[in-house]
Amino acid sequence: MKFKTTFFITFLIFTVLFALSCGKLIPIDDFNLAPHNAEYAIPLADSKTSLQTILAGLDNSAFIQIGADGGLTLHYEGNFIGRSTLDILAGYQNALLPVLDTVFALPFNIPNGVQIDFANLKSGLLTYYFQSGETQTLSVKLTIPQLLKNGAAFQTTFSLAPNSLKTDSLDVGGYRLQPYKDSIFVKYDARRPDGTRVSLKKNGCALCGALISLKNFQLQYAQGYLGNNTFDIPQDTIRINFFQNWKGNIRFQDPRLTLALENSFGVPVRATENYANAISADGKATPIISPALQKGVDVAYPALSEVGQSKTTTFVLNAANSNLPDVLASNPVAIAYKIDAVMNPNGSTKTTGFLTDSSAFKLHAYLDLPVYGKAQGFEGADTVAIDFSQYKKNVDHVELKIIADNAMPVDIAVQGYFANGQGKILDSLYVSPQLVLKSAAVDANGNATTPTRQISYTTIDYARFQRVADAAKLWIHYYYSTALNGSVPVRVLATQEVRVQIGMKLGLR
Protein backbone atom coordinates (compact mmCIF):
# COMPACT_ATOMS: atom_id res chain seq x y z
CA MET A 1 0.00 0.00 0.00
CA LYS A 2 1.38 3.45 -0.95
CA PHE A 3 1.37 6.25 1.64
CA LYS A 4 -0.40 9.35 0.46
CA THR A 5 0.42 11.55 3.46
CA THR A 6 2.86 10.42 6.11
CA PHE A 7 5.20 11.72 8.70
CA PHE A 8 8.04 10.72 6.46
CA ILE A 9 7.58 13.95 4.52
CA THR A 10 9.24 15.57 7.50
CA PHE A 11 12.00 13.05 7.72
CA LEU A 12 12.60 13.44 4.00
CA ILE A 13 12.75 17.22 4.06
CA PHE A 14 15.39 17.10 6.72
CA THR A 15 17.31 14.30 5.01
CA VAL A 16 17.50 16.25 1.75
CA LEU A 17 18.76 19.33 3.51
CA PHE A 18 21.14 17.27 5.59
CA ALA A 19 22.65 15.70 2.47
CA LEU A 20 23.04 19.03 0.73
CA SER A 21 24.26 21.16 3.61
CA CYS A 22 26.33 18.62 5.56
CA GLY A 23 24.19 19.40 8.61
CA LYS A 24 23.98 16.98 11.49
CA LEU A 25 21.05 15.48 13.33
CA ILE A 26 20.67 16.50 16.92
CA PRO A 27 21.12 13.10 18.59
CA ILE A 28 18.18 11.47 20.35
CA ASP A 29 18.93 10.54 23.95
CA ASP A 30 18.72 6.91 25.03
CA PHE A 31 15.20 6.35 26.35
CA ASN A 32 13.98 3.89 28.89
CA LEU A 33 11.48 2.01 26.76
CA ALA A 34 9.93 0.02 29.57
CA PRO A 35 6.25 -0.78 28.96
CA HIS A 36 4.30 2.25 30.21
CA ASN A 37 2.43 5.09 28.66
CA ALA A 38 4.50 8.23 28.20
CA GLU A 39 5.24 10.98 25.68
CA TYR A 40 8.61 12.55 24.96
CA ALA A 41 9.09 15.80 23.02
CA ILE A 42 12.42 15.80 21.20
CA PRO A 43 13.96 18.58 19.05
CA LEU A 44 15.32 16.74 16.04
CA ALA A 45 16.87 19.35 13.81
CA ASP A 46 17.33 22.99 12.97
CA SER A 47 19.00 22.95 9.57
CA LYS A 48 19.81 25.63 7.00
CA THR A 49 21.09 25.43 3.48
CA SER A 50 21.48 27.71 0.48
CA LEU A 51 21.94 27.32 -3.23
CA GLN A 52 25.57 28.34 -2.77
CA THR A 53 26.09 25.28 -0.57
CA ILE A 54 24.17 23.05 -2.96
CA LEU A 55 26.19 24.20 -5.97
CA ALA A 56 29.48 23.72 -4.14
CA GLY A 57 28.53 20.13 -3.44
CA LEU A 58 27.50 19.44 -7.01
CA ASP A 59 30.40 20.85 -8.98
CA ASN A 60 33.86 21.12 -7.44
CA SER A 61 35.32 22.20 -10.80
CA ALA A 62 33.55 25.57 -10.66
CA PHE A 63 34.37 28.67 -8.66
CA ILE A 64 31.24 30.12 -7.06
CA GLN A 65 31.43 33.87 -7.24
CA ILE A 66 29.21 36.26 -5.28
CA GLY A 67 28.48 39.61 -6.87
CA ALA A 68 28.00 42.94 -5.12
CA ASP A 69 24.23 42.33 -5.25
CA GLY A 70 24.60 38.86 -3.72
CA GLY A 71 24.04 37.13 -7.04
CA LEU A 72 25.69 33.75 -7.56
CA THR A 73 27.75 32.83 -10.62
CA LEU A 74 29.30 29.51 -11.58
CA HIS A 75 32.75 30.34 -12.95
CA TYR A 76 34.75 27.89 -15.09
CA GLU A 77 38.22 28.51 -16.50
CA GLY A 78 40.23 27.10 -19.37
CA ASN A 79 44.01 26.95 -19.62
CA PHE A 80 46.45 29.64 -20.75
CA ILE A 81 47.44 28.71 -24.30
CA GLY A 82 49.26 30.56 -27.07
CA ARG A 83 52.38 31.02 -29.18
CA SER A 84 55.73 32.68 -28.43
CA THR A 85 58.71 34.19 -30.24
CA LEU A 86 60.35 30.78 -30.31
CA ASP A 87 57.45 29.40 -32.38
CA ILE A 88 57.94 32.14 -34.98
CA LEU A 89 61.72 31.87 -35.31
CA ALA A 90 62.19 28.15 -34.66
CA GLY A 91 63.15 27.52 -38.29
CA TYR A 92 66.19 29.81 -38.15
CA GLN A 93 67.83 28.67 -34.93
CA ASN A 94 70.25 26.33 -36.72
CA ALA A 95 71.73 26.58 -40.20
CA LEU A 96 74.83 25.53 -42.18
CA LEU A 97 75.61 27.96 -44.98
CA PRO A 98 78.36 27.63 -47.63
CA VAL A 99 80.43 30.73 -48.47
CA LEU A 100 80.78 30.45 -52.24
CA ASP A 101 83.03 33.44 -52.90
CA THR A 102 85.35 35.88 -51.17
CA VAL A 103 82.39 38.24 -50.88
CA PHE A 104 79.19 36.31 -50.44
CA ALA A 105 75.65 37.19 -49.33
CA LEU A 106 74.27 34.60 -46.96
CA PRO A 107 70.45 34.54 -47.20
CA PHE A 108 68.70 35.71 -44.06
CA ASN A 109 65.16 34.75 -44.95
CA ILE A 110 63.47 33.89 -41.68
CA PRO A 111 60.53 31.52 -42.19
CA ASN A 112 56.91 32.71 -42.08
CA GLY A 113 57.63 35.79 -44.19
CA VAL A 114 59.44 37.64 -41.40
CA GLN A 115 61.71 40.43 -42.65
CA ILE A 116 64.04 41.70 -39.94
CA ASP A 117 65.45 45.24 -40.06
CA PHE A 118 67.73 44.46 -37.14
CA ALA A 119 67.91 41.99 -34.29
CA ASN A 120 69.74 42.14 -30.97
CA LEU A 121 71.02 38.65 -30.20
CA LYS A 122 70.60 37.10 -26.79
CA SER A 123 72.73 34.01 -27.43
CA GLY A 124 73.95 31.68 -30.13
CA LEU A 125 77.07 30.21 -31.64
CA LEU A 126 78.55 31.23 -34.99
CA THR A 127 81.18 28.78 -36.17
CA TYR A 128 83.31 29.26 -39.28
CA TYR A 129 85.20 26.59 -41.21
CA PHE A 130 88.01 27.39 -43.67
CA GLN A 131 89.60 24.59 -45.71
CA SER A 132 92.74 25.39 -47.70
CA GLY A 133 94.15 23.51 -50.68
CA GLU A 134 97.16 25.81 -50.96
CA THR A 135 100.76 24.69 -50.51
CA GLN A 136 101.62 27.86 -48.61
CA THR A 137 100.36 29.31 -45.34
CA LEU A 138 97.67 31.87 -45.92
CA SER A 139 96.83 34.96 -43.93
CA VAL A 140 93.03 35.31 -43.69
CA LYS A 141 90.89 38.24 -42.57
CA LEU A 142 87.21 37.45 -42.01
CA THR A 143 84.63 40.27 -41.86
CA ILE A 144 80.84 40.11 -41.33
CA PRO A 145 79.65 43.71 -41.85
CA GLN A 146 76.07 43.02 -40.68
CA LEU A 147 77.19 41.49 -37.36
CA LEU A 148 77.86 44.44 -35.08
CA LYS A 149 78.95 45.05 -31.53
CA ASN A 150 79.12 48.56 -30.10
CA GLY A 151 78.68 49.80 -33.67
CA ALA A 152 81.74 47.93 -35.04
CA ALA A 153 81.50 45.04 -37.51
CA PHE A 154 82.79 41.63 -36.50
CA GLN A 155 86.33 41.01 -37.84
CA THR A 156 89.01 38.45 -37.10
CA THR A 157 92.33 37.39 -38.65
CA PHE A 158 94.08 34.02 -38.53
CA SER A 159 96.68 31.91 -40.30
CA LEU A 160 95.61 28.95 -42.42
CA ALA A 161 98.29 26.27 -42.78
CA PRO A 162 98.83 24.44 -46.13
CA ASN A 163 96.13 21.88 -46.95
CA SER A 164 94.52 22.33 -43.54
CA LEU A 165 91.17 23.12 -41.88
CA LYS A 166 90.75 26.10 -39.60
CA THR A 167 87.68 26.33 -37.39
CA ASP A 168 86.66 28.68 -34.60
CA SER A 169 83.47 29.83 -32.89
CA LEU A 170 81.98 33.08 -31.72
CA ASP A 171 79.38 33.57 -28.99
CA VAL A 172 77.08 36.12 -30.62
CA GLY A 173 75.34 37.17 -27.38
CA GLY A 174 75.31 40.97 -27.25
CA TYR A 175 75.78 41.38 -31.01
CA ARG A 176 73.33 43.01 -33.42
CA LEU A 177 72.37 41.52 -36.76
CA GLN A 178 71.48 44.11 -39.33
CA PRO A 179 70.62 42.35 -42.61
CA TYR A 180 70.93 44.15 -45.92
CA LYS A 181 68.17 43.22 -48.36
CA ASP A 182 67.50 39.99 -46.44
CA SER A 183 71.17 39.00 -46.59
CA ILE A 184 74.17 38.78 -44.26
CA PHE A 185 77.38 39.45 -46.17
CA VAL A 186 80.50 37.45 -45.40
CA LYS A 187 83.86 38.69 -46.68
CA TYR A 188 87.20 36.99 -46.40
CA ASP A 189 90.57 38.15 -47.67
CA ALA A 190 93.05 35.25 -48.03
CA ARG A 191 96.59 36.07 -49.10
CA ARG A 192 99.79 34.18 -49.75
CA PRO A 193 103.03 35.33 -48.12
CA ASP A 194 103.83 37.47 -51.19
CA GLY A 195 100.51 39.34 -50.84
CA THR A 196 98.72 37.59 -53.67
CA ARG A 197 94.98 37.33 -52.92
CA VAL A 198 93.42 33.92 -53.53
CA SER A 199 90.03 32.21 -53.37
CA LEU A 200 89.83 29.07 -51.28
CA LYS A 201 87.67 27.40 -53.90
CA LYS A 202 90.02 25.31 -56.01
CA ASN A 203 89.53 22.93 -58.87
CA GLY A 204 90.15 19.35 -57.83
CA CYS A 205 89.52 20.11 -54.13
CA ALA A 206 85.90 19.43 -53.33
CA LEU A 207 86.24 20.40 -49.68
CA CYS A 208 88.14 23.62 -50.19
CA GLY A 209 86.25 26.77 -49.27
CA ALA A 210 84.40 28.20 -46.31
CA LEU A 211 81.26 27.39 -44.32
CA ILE A 212 79.33 29.35 -41.69
CA SER A 213 77.34 27.44 -39.06
CA LEU A 214 74.63 29.05 -36.91
CA LYS A 215 73.44 27.21 -33.81
CA ASN A 216 70.87 28.03 -31.15
CA PHE A 217 70.35 31.62 -32.19
CA GLN A 218 68.10 33.39 -29.68
CA LEU A 219 66.85 36.92 -30.26
CA GLN A 220 66.55 39.41 -27.46
CA TYR A 221 64.81 41.98 -29.63
CA ALA A 222 63.96 42.17 -33.30
CA GLN A 223 62.29 44.86 -35.36
CA GLY A 224 60.85 44.73 -38.83
CA TYR A 225 57.95 43.17 -40.71
CA LEU A 226 56.83 40.07 -38.81
CA GLY A 227 54.90 38.46 -41.64
CA ASN A 228 51.27 37.73 -42.43
CA ASN A 229 50.71 34.24 -41.09
CA THR A 230 48.12 32.32 -39.13
CA PHE A 231 49.57 30.73 -36.03
CA ASP A 232 48.06 27.45 -35.03
CA ILE A 233 47.09 27.77 -31.36
CA PRO A 234 46.23 24.47 -29.65
CA GLN A 235 42.66 23.53 -28.78
CA ASP A 236 41.53 24.01 -25.21
CA THR A 237 38.55 22.61 -23.32
CA ILE A 238 36.46 23.93 -20.43
CA ARG A 239 34.90 21.11 -18.42
CA ILE A 240 31.40 21.64 -17.01
CA ASN A 241 30.49 19.16 -14.28
CA PHE A 242 27.29 21.00 -13.39
CA PHE A 243 25.25 19.45 -16.18
CA GLN A 244 26.62 15.99 -15.45
CA ASN A 245 25.50 16.01 -11.83
CA TRP A 246 22.05 17.47 -12.38
CA LYS A 247 19.26 15.98 -14.44
CA GLY A 248 16.50 18.07 -15.93
CA ASN A 249 15.94 21.14 -18.05
CA ILE A 250 17.60 24.45 -17.34
CA ARG A 251 18.10 27.64 -19.28
CA PHE A 252 20.62 30.25 -18.17
CA GLN A 253 19.39 33.64 -19.31
CA ASP A 254 22.74 35.42 -19.35
CA PRO A 255 25.69 33.02 -19.83
CA ARG A 256 29.01 34.52 -20.88
CA LEU A 257 32.00 32.92 -22.59
CA THR A 258 34.87 35.39 -22.26
CA LEU A 259 38.04 35.30 -24.35
CA ALA A 260 40.92 37.24 -22.79
CA LEU A 261 43.45 37.81 -25.59
CA GLU A 262 46.87 38.92 -24.36
CA ASN A 263 49.47 40.20 -26.83
CA SER A 264 53.05 41.32 -26.14
CA PHE A 265 54.13 41.25 -29.79
CA GLY A 266 54.47 44.79 -31.11
CA VAL A 267 52.36 43.99 -34.14
CA PRO A 268 48.65 43.89 -35.08
CA VAL A 269 47.04 40.51 -34.42
CA ARG A 270 43.56 39.31 -35.28
CA ALA A 271 41.98 36.43 -33.36
CA THR A 272 39.80 34.25 -35.56
CA GLU A 273 37.56 31.35 -34.69
CA ASN A 274 38.66 27.99 -36.00
CA TYR A 275 35.80 26.36 -34.12
CA ALA A 276 33.94 26.51 -30.80
CA ASN A 277 31.69 23.62 -29.86
CA ALA A 278 29.60 22.48 -26.92
CA ILE A 279 30.29 18.79 -26.31
CA SER A 280 27.53 16.53 -25.02
CA ALA A 281 28.02 13.49 -22.81
CA ASP A 282 27.92 11.21 -25.87
CA GLY A 283 30.59 13.27 -27.66
CA LYS A 284 28.29 15.16 -30.02
CA ALA A 285 29.57 18.63 -30.94
CA THR A 286 27.13 21.53 -31.28
CA PRO A 287 28.64 24.69 -32.83
CA ILE A 288 28.63 27.91 -30.85
CA ILE A 289 27.83 30.48 -33.51
CA SER A 290 28.96 34.08 -33.21
CA PRO A 291 29.20 36.17 -36.43
CA ALA A 292 31.39 38.70 -34.60
CA LEU A 293 33.94 36.06 -33.62
CA GLN A 294 33.87 34.48 -37.05
CA LYS A 295 34.68 37.88 -38.53
CA GLY A 296 37.66 38.16 -36.21
CA VAL A 297 38.64 40.20 -33.17
CA ASP A 298 41.41 42.77 -33.57
CA VAL A 299 43.75 42.49 -30.60
CA ALA A 300 45.52 45.50 -29.11
CA TYR A 301 49.34 45.52 -29.26
CA PRO A 302 52.17 47.55 -27.70
CA ALA A 303 53.71 50.34 -29.74
CA LEU A 304 57.44 50.66 -30.46
CA SER A 305 57.63 52.95 -27.43
CA GLU A 306 56.03 50.27 -25.23
CA VAL A 307 58.51 47.40 -25.56
CA GLY A 308 58.07 44.90 -22.75
CA GLN A 309 54.43 45.75 -22.17
CA SER A 310 51.44 43.52 -22.84
CA LYS A 311 48.00 44.50 -24.10
CA THR A 312 44.81 42.57 -23.35
CA THR A 313 41.64 42.58 -25.41
CA THR A 314 38.48 41.00 -24.05
CA PHE A 315 35.74 39.55 -26.22
CA VAL A 316 32.53 38.22 -24.67
CA LEU A 317 30.13 35.78 -26.29
CA ASN A 318 26.68 36.22 -24.78
CA ALA A 319 22.98 36.06 -25.57
CA ALA A 320 23.18 39.21 -27.70
CA ASN A 321 25.89 38.07 -30.14
CA SER A 322 25.75 34.27 -30.13
CA ASN A 323 23.59 31.20 -29.64
CA LEU A 324 25.29 30.39 -26.32
CA PRO A 325 22.07 30.19 -24.20
CA ASP A 326 20.52 27.75 -26.67
CA VAL A 327 23.64 25.60 -26.79
CA LEU A 328 23.94 25.42 -23.00
CA ALA A 329 20.29 24.39 -22.75
CA SER A 330 21.38 21.02 -24.19
CA ASN A 331 23.33 20.32 -20.95
CA PRO A 332 26.86 19.98 -22.42
CA VAL A 333 29.70 18.51 -20.37
CA ALA A 334 32.43 20.65 -21.99
CA ILE A 335 33.17 23.49 -24.38
CA ALA A 336 36.01 22.88 -26.83
CA TYR A 337 37.41 25.85 -28.70
CA LYS A 338 40.25 26.64 -31.07
CA ILE A 339 41.14 30.27 -31.71
CA ASP A 340 43.91 31.15 -34.15
CA ALA A 341 46.02 34.31 -34.39
CA VAL A 342 46.77 36.14 -37.66
CA MET A 343 49.83 38.40 -37.66
CA ASN A 344 49.48 41.65 -39.65
CA PRO A 345 45.97 40.75 -40.85
CA ASN A 346 45.98 43.59 -43.39
CA GLY A 347 49.15 42.19 -44.98
CA SER A 348 50.98 45.51 -45.35
CA THR A 349 54.76 44.99 -45.49
CA LYS A 350 55.15 48.61 -44.43
CA THR A 351 53.97 47.72 -40.93
CA THR A 352 56.98 47.81 -38.65
CA GLY A 353 56.62 45.75 -35.54
CA PHE A 354 58.83 44.19 -32.90
CA LEU A 355 59.24 41.10 -30.82
CA THR A 356 61.32 40.23 -27.80
CA ASP A 357 62.51 36.95 -26.39
CA SER A 358 59.50 36.97 -24.06
CA SER A 359 56.83 38.09 -26.56
CA ALA A 360 53.78 35.87 -26.77
CA PHE A 361 50.18 35.73 -27.84
CA LYS A 362 48.07 34.10 -25.12
CA LEU A 363 44.45 33.11 -24.86
CA HIS A 364 42.58 32.49 -21.62
CA ALA A 365 38.88 31.59 -21.83
CA TYR A 366 36.38 31.33 -19.01
CA LEU A 367 32.67 30.57 -18.80
CA ASP A 368 30.35 32.36 -16.38
CA LEU A 369 26.89 31.02 -15.62
CA PRO A 370 25.03 33.57 -13.46
CA VAL A 371 22.32 31.82 -11.47
CA TYR A 372 19.57 33.65 -13.33
CA GLY A 373 17.29 31.51 -15.41
CA LYS A 374 14.59 28.91 -15.23
CA ALA A 375 14.73 25.22 -14.43
CA GLN A 376 12.26 22.40 -14.43
CA GLY A 377 12.52 18.83 -13.21
CA PHE A 378 16.08 18.99 -11.95
CA GLU A 379 16.73 15.69 -10.24
CA GLY A 380 19.02 14.50 -7.52
CA ALA A 381 19.34 11.28 -5.58
CA ASP A 382 20.72 10.12 -2.28
CA THR A 383 20.60 7.10 0.01
CA VAL A 384 20.26 7.37 3.77
CA ALA A 385 20.76 4.51 6.22
CA ILE A 386 17.91 4.19 8.74
CA ASP A 387 17.20 1.96 11.70
CA PHE A 388 13.84 1.92 13.48
CA SER A 389 14.39 -1.47 15.15
CA GLN A 390 14.76 -0.12 18.68
CA TYR A 391 11.34 1.50 18.47
CA LYS A 392 9.47 -1.26 16.66
CA LYS A 393 7.78 -2.79 19.73
CA ASN A 394 7.54 0.26 21.94
CA VAL A 395 6.31 3.16 19.79
CA ASP A 396 2.56 3.72 20.12
CA HIS A 397 2.41 6.81 17.96
CA VAL A 398 4.62 9.56 16.59
CA GLU A 399 3.75 13.19 16.07
CA LEU A 400 6.00 15.55 14.17
CA LYS A 401 5.98 19.32 13.83
CA ILE A 402 7.82 20.79 10.86
CA ILE A 403 8.47 24.48 10.27
CA ALA A 404 9.93 25.15 6.81
CA ASP A 405 11.01 28.66 5.74
CA ASN A 406 12.05 29.14 2.12
CA ALA A 407 13.62 32.41 0.92
CA MET A 408 14.77 30.91 -2.41
CA PRO A 409 12.60 31.15 -5.55
CA VAL A 410 12.81 27.37 -5.88
CA ASP A 411 10.23 24.63 -5.36
CA ILE A 412 11.44 21.33 -3.95
CA ALA A 413 9.51 18.10 -4.54
CA VAL A 414 10.51 14.66 -3.32
CA GLN A 415 9.83 10.97 -3.61
CA GLY A 416 11.38 8.21 -1.54
CA TYR A 417 11.49 4.44 -1.29
CA PHE A 418 12.06 2.37 1.83
CA ALA A 419 14.16 -0.75 1.26
CA ASN A 420 15.39 -3.56 3.46
CA GLY A 421 18.99 -4.74 3.75
CA GLN A 422 18.67 -6.86 0.60
CA GLY A 423 17.46 -3.88 -1.44
CA LYS A 424 13.81 -4.95 -1.60
CA ILE A 425 11.45 -1.98 -1.67
CA LEU A 426 9.00 -2.10 1.22
CA ASP A 427 7.02 1.00 0.39
CA SER A 428 7.20 4.45 -1.14
CA LEU A 429 6.54 7.79 0.40
CA TYR A 430 4.00 8.93 -2.15
CA VAL A 431 2.10 7.78 -5.18
CA SER A 432 4.00 10.50 -7.09
CA PRO A 433 6.58 13.16 -6.12
CA GLN A 434 5.15 15.70 -3.70
CA LEU A 435 5.93 19.39 -3.29
CA VAL A 436 7.40 19.76 0.18
CA LEU A 437 8.88 23.26 0.06
CA LYS A 438 7.17 25.96 -1.93
CA SER A 439 9.13 28.73 -3.64
CA ALA A 440 9.35 32.19 -2.18
CA ALA A 441 7.17 34.72 -3.98
CA VAL A 442 8.87 36.48 -6.91
CA ASP A 443 8.32 39.77 -8.70
CA ALA A 444 8.17 40.42 -12.43
CA ASN A 445 11.99 40.47 -12.63
CA GLY A 446 12.41 37.07 -11.01
CA ASN A 447 13.57 38.44 -7.65
CA ALA A 448 12.33 36.69 -4.52
CA THR A 449 10.21 39.10 -2.47
CA THR A 450 8.52 37.30 0.41
CA PRO A 451 9.77 34.07 2.00
CA THR A 452 7.21 31.32 2.40
CA ARG A 453 6.59 29.40 5.61
CA GLN A 454 4.94 26.03 5.92
CA ILE A 455 4.00 24.53 9.28
CA SER A 456 2.68 21.01 9.39
CA TYR A 457 1.78 18.38 11.95
CA THR A 458 1.61 14.67 11.27
CA THR A 459 0.57 11.78 13.50
CA ILE A 460 1.60 8.23 12.65
CA ASP A 461 -0.18 5.34 14.28
CA TYR A 462 1.27 2.04 15.38
CA ALA A 463 0.11 0.02 12.32
CA ARG A 464 1.61 2.45 9.82
CA PHE A 465 4.93 2.54 11.63
CA GLN A 466 5.20 -1.24 11.57
CA ARG A 467 5.12 -1.35 7.76
CA VAL A 468 8.54 0.26 7.43
CA ALA A 469 10.10 -0.64 10.74
CA ASP A 470 12.42 -3.19 9.06
CA ALA A 471 13.76 -0.71 6.50
CA ALA A 472 17.55 -0.36 6.37
CA LYS A 473 17.76 2.49 3.86
CA LEU A 474 15.75 5.25 2.30
CA TRP A 475 16.31 5.97 -1.38
CA ILE A 476 15.57 9.65 -1.91
CA HIS A 477 14.74 11.33 -5.22
CA TYR A 478 14.36 15.10 -5.13
CA TYR A 479 13.27 17.53 -7.85
CA TYR A 480 13.92 21.24 -8.15
CA SER A 481 12.01 23.74 -10.22
CA THR A 482 12.19 27.50 -10.22
CA ALA A 483 9.12 29.49 -9.26
CA LEU A 484 5.85 28.91 -11.11
CA ASN A 485 6.97 25.45 -12.23
CA GLY A 486 10.02 26.75 -14.09
CA SER A 487 8.02 29.05 -16.35
CA VAL A 488 9.80 32.34 -15.49
CA PRO A 489 13.48 33.21 -15.04
CA VAL A 490 14.49 33.84 -11.42
CA ARG A 491 17.54 35.11 -9.58
CA VAL A 492 18.98 33.20 -6.63
CA LEU A 493 21.20 35.09 -4.19
CA ALA A 494 23.86 33.89 -1.79
CA THR A 495 21.91 35.30 1.16
CA GLN A 496 18.78 33.28 0.44
CA GLU A 497 18.37 30.16 2.57
CA VAL A 498 16.02 27.32 3.30
CA ARG A 499 15.52 26.56 7.00
CA VAL A 500 13.79 23.48 8.36
CA GLN A 501 13.04 22.97 12.06
CA ILE A 502 11.78 19.58 13.13
CA GLY A 503 10.43 18.44 16.45
CA MET A 504 9.20 14.93 17.29
CA LYS A 505 6.85 13.69 19.99
CA LEU A 506 7.09 9.97 20.76
CA GLY A 507 4.20 8.17 22.38
CA LEU A 508 5.60 5.03 24.05
CA ARG A 509 3.75 2.00 25.27
Salt bridges, closest charged atoms under 4 A:
GLU39 OE2 - HIS397 NE2 3.01
ASP46 OD2 - ARG499 NH2 2.67
GLU77 OE2 - HIS75 NE2 2.94
GLU77 OE1 - HIS364 NE2 3.27
ASP87 OD1 - ARG83 NH1 3.98
GLU134 OE1 - ARG192 NE 2.91
ASP189 OD1 - ARG191 NE 2.73
ASP189 OD2 - ARG197 NE 3.95
ASP232 OD1 - LYS338 NZ 2.25
ASP254 OD2 - ARG256 NH1 3.16
ASP298 OD1 - ARG270 NE 2.63
GLU306 OE2 - LYS311 NZ 3.28
ASP326 OD1 - ARG251 NH2 2.99
ASP340 OD1 - LYS338 NZ 3.04
ASP357 OD2 - LYS122 NZ 3.00
ASP368 OD1 - HIS75 ND1 2.43
ASP396 OD2 - HIS397 ND1 2.89
ASP396 OD1 - ARG509 NE 3.58
GLU399 OE1 - LYS505 NZ 3.68
ASP405 OD1 - ARG453 NE 2.63
ASP470 OD1 - LYS392 NZ 3.00
